[in-house]
Amino acid sequence: MQTMPLYGRLVDRYGRVHNDLRISVTDRCNLRCMYWMPEQGLAFLPTKELLTFDEITRLAQVARTLGVTALRITGGEPLVRKGLPSLIARLSEIGFDDLAMITNGTELAKVAERLASAGLHRVNVSCDSLRPERFATIRRRGNLAVVLDATRAAEEAGLTPLKVNVVLQRNQNDDEILDFASFARATGRIVRFIEYMPLDAEGTWDRDQLVPGREVFERVSAVWPLEPLTEPTDAAPAERFRFADGIGEIGLISTVTEPFCGTCNRLRLTADGALRNCPFSDDEHTVRDVLRNDGTDADLSLLLREAVWAKFPGHGINEPDFLRPARSMSITGG
């Protein structure tokens, strides 16, 4: 029987090394994207239940000593958390190789320069349509022009390479695949097409709504031939492809149809301090109690190790006994 390592890097029972930590700073969002959140009625966490900036920083420091080199700040929408640039500055001082943020872009233009000055390296901006009316329908709130302006502001601030995340849904926005590919070629931004996953708050996900990554590849490559960029051992969730003529790049995140669980290197921390080793699992290890009850750094280290060690070999979406997790993506963190 394998024994959980008490020293060195964060390694699970299957030999996967975990060096990517995604920290949700809030479960709140100023949009109501139809594939993650209900339009009305979603209860948010009381402020006192959220980890403080001191608590987040301390956990990040411990994670860094265990070999975590990449940090992603997520939500909800992280920029609705007041004072976020100050947290970024504190996390930057820890010395992560990559410090990034996933955002819907609505508040980004206002603070892009401050975030860059604080030490943020880059941003991923969510944008599911290039058509204003459709954008408003999918997001239920917000303005496409504001988000596109935010991408330009982020680039001017040096938050690059800038990635644009597109969640595809059948008969919703899949007719814009070539539009987004053209957008990638015209702007130099990396467009990443993401399969719709069973992580919505309303529980209405259906496989018929899914647009497989292979289909995206075939439709784009038929117009602009693609060449692979991703190495077989790459732990990143996206398969990367460049256009054969050298103009631009796209990515495919095929979580459902082509799971990348075998190389997964990610661990998530929810806004209320729950460590999750997979967004599709309900297994949680709560660091908030440790932080608020005089726990030591050694206690936090052990909790991180236990969370990683408990990880299953795969997410099980395609198995007959798969059960949807209780927490939706907006709560777990992207």
N, C-alpha and C positions, 0 to 999 in steps of 0.2 A: 504493500500500500504506500502510495506517495505521501511524503510529509511536506506540509507547507513550509517554504523557506522563510526564515526569520531575518535574513540579511540579504543585501543586494537588491537587485531590481524587482519590480512587480511582475512576477511570472505566475501564470495559472497552471492548472493540472495538465494542460495540453501543450505547454511550452511557449505559449504566446506571451511576448513581453509587452507590457502596457506602459507606454510613455506619452499618452495623449489624454489629458483631463479636460472635460467640458464642464464649466461651472455656470449654472443658471443663477442669475442675480435677482430674478423676480419671476413670478408666474403671471404677472399682469401684462396686458398688451393693449395698445390703442387701436388695433384693428381686430377684425373677427373673421379671419380667413376660413372659408367654408370647409376646407379639408382638415383643419385642426380644432376649431372652436365653434360652439353654437353662437347664434346671433345674439341671444339674450340668455340670462339666467345662470351664467357661470360664476360660482362663488370663488373669490380670491382669498389668499392667505392673509391673516392679520399681520400687520407689520412686525409685531413682536416675535412672530414665528420665523421670520426671515433671518438668515445668517447676517450678522453685522459685517462691515468691511474688515474689522479686526479679525473676526472669526474666519472669514474667507481667506484673508492673507496668511493667517497662521496655518490653515490646512494646506494652502498652496506651497508654503515653505517646506512643510513636511513632505509633500508629494515630490518636490524638487530633489530632496535628499534621496528619494527612492528611484530616481532616474526618469521622472517625468520631465520631458523637454518641450512639450507643446501644450499651450493653454488656450482654450476657446471660451470666450465669454458669450453666454446665450441668455435666453429668456424662455417664455414670454418675449417681450421686447426689452432688451437690456437698457436701452436709452430712456426708458420711463423711470428707471431707478435714479433718484436724485444723487448728484455728486459722483457719477460714474467715472469721470476723468481722474478723480483723486484715487479711486481704487486701482485704475489702470496704472497710475504712477507707482503705487506701492507694489503691484504685481511685477511691473517692469524691473524694479530694483532687485528682484529675486534672481533674475538672469535666465529666463526661459529662451530657448532658441527661436521659438515662434509664439507670438502673443497676438491672437486674432479675435475678431468679434463677428457674430452673425446677427444681422439687423434687418428690419423691414424697410429701413431707409427714411422713414418719415421725419425723424428728428436728426438725422445724420449731418446734414449740411451745416446746421448751427454749431456743431461741436467737432467737426472733422479735424480742424487744425489743433484744437485743444487735445483731442485724443492722440493725434500723432506726436505732439509735443510731450505728452505724458508717457509715451513709449509704446503705444499700440503699433503693431507692424502692418496689419492689413485688415480688410473687412470682406465679408461675404454679404451681398445684398439680395434679399428675396424679391423676385419680380415675376409674376406668373402670366402676364400678358403685356403685349406692346400696344394694345388697343385700349384707349382710356375708359370706354364704357364697360368693356369686359373686365378690365382691371378692377374697377369699382364693384362689379358684381361678385368677383371671386373674393376680394378682400372685404367686401361689405362696407368698408370705410376707406378713406385715403384717396390720394390723387397720384396718377401715374407721373405727371410732370414733376411733382415734388421728388419722387423717388429717382427719376432720371437725373434731375439736378443734383441730387445727393451723390450719385455715382461720380459725377464730374467733380464735385467738391472733394470727395474722398481721394480721387486721383491727384488733384491739385495739391492736396495735403501730403501726398506720398504714401497713402494707405493701399499699397499695391503689392503683388498682383491682385486686382479686383476681380472677384468672382460673382457671377449672377446666378442665383439658384432658382430653378423653374420646376415646380411640382406639376407634373402632367396628369390630366384626367381625361379619359375618353369622352369625346363629344362635348368637352368643355373648353379646352385650349390646345388640343393636339393638332389642330389645323394651323398652329403657329410655329411648328417645329422648324420649318425652313426659314420663317421670319427671324427666329432667334439665332439660327445658324448664320444668317446674313448679318444680324446685329453683331455677333461675335467677330465676324470678318471685318466689319466696318469700324468697330470701336477698339478692337484689340483686347476686349474683356473676355474672360473665360466663362462661357455659359455652361452651366451644369444642369442636365436634365435628370430629375429625381422621380423615381417611381412612387406612386401614391401608396402609402403604407397604412396598415390597420392600427393607426394611432390617433384617430380622430376622437374628439370628446363625445360626439353624439352616437358613436358606434354604428354608423351607416356605411362603413367601408364595404365595398363589394369588388371582387376580382374583375368583374366586367368593366369597372372604371379604370383599371390598370392599363397603362401604355408601356409595354416591355421595352427595356433599353435596347434590345436587338432591333426592334422595329425602328426606333429613333436612328440608330446607326445606319440601317439600310436606307431610310428615307433621305437622310442628309448625304450619305456617301453616293447616292445615285445622282446627286446634283454636283456636289463637291467631294471628290474622293478623299478619304480619311486614312491617316497612318497612325498606328498605335504609338503612344508615348509611355504607357505604364509598364514598368518591369513586373514580371510574374511574382516577385517577392514583395512588391510594394504594399504597405499596409493601408494606404489611403483608400477611402471608400469609393472614390471615383475612378473609373477607367478613363484614362486621358487619351485624346486623339487630336492630332494636328491636321489641318487641311494640307493636302499633298503639295499644294502650290506655295506653302509656307505662310499663308495669310490666316492667322488665328488658330484658336484651339477650343474644343468643347470637351465636356466630361459627361459620363453616364454613371449614375448611382442606381444600380439595379438590385436594390436590397431584397426584393421579393423573388424575382425570376432568376437571378444569378447571385445568391448570397456570398458575401465576402467574409463570413464568420471565421473561416480558417486562418485569416491574417489580422483579425480585429485586434487593435491595440488601444481601445478607448474605454474610459471609465467616466461616469457622469456624477455630478453633484447637483442635487436639486436645490431650489432656492431655500427650502426649509431644512437643508442639511442631510438629506438622505443620499448615501452612496449607492449608485445603481451600476451594475456591470453590463447591463444590456437594456435598451429601452423597451424590449419586448418581454422582459421578465419583471415579476413583482418582488423579486428578492431585493431587500434593502438593508443597508447597514447605516445606522443613524449616528452621524458625527456630532450633531448639535448637542446631544446629551453629554457626550464626552467633553466637548468644549465648555459647556456651562456647568459642569460638575467637577472642576479642577482636574480634568484629565491631563496626562502628560503627553509630550510629543511621541513618546514610545507607545502610548495607548492609541494615538491617532495612526501611527505607523502600522500597528497591528490590525486596526480596523480596515485600513486600505488593503493590506495583504489578505485579510479574510474575504473582503469583497471580491477581489480578483480571483482568489483560489476557488470561490464558489461558482464561478462562471461556467455555464453550460457550453458544450461544443458548438452549438448553433442556436439561432433564434426560434426555429421550429414553425415558422409561419406556414410552411407547406405540408406540415404533418397533420393527420386527421384529428389529433387530440390537442391542437393548438388552442390556447385560450388567450383572448385579448388581455393585455395588462390593464390594471385598474386606472393607472395614470395615463392621460393623453400626452402627446408630445409637447403641448404648450406648458404642461406642468413639469414634465421630466426635463425638458431643455433640449434644444436641437443638437 
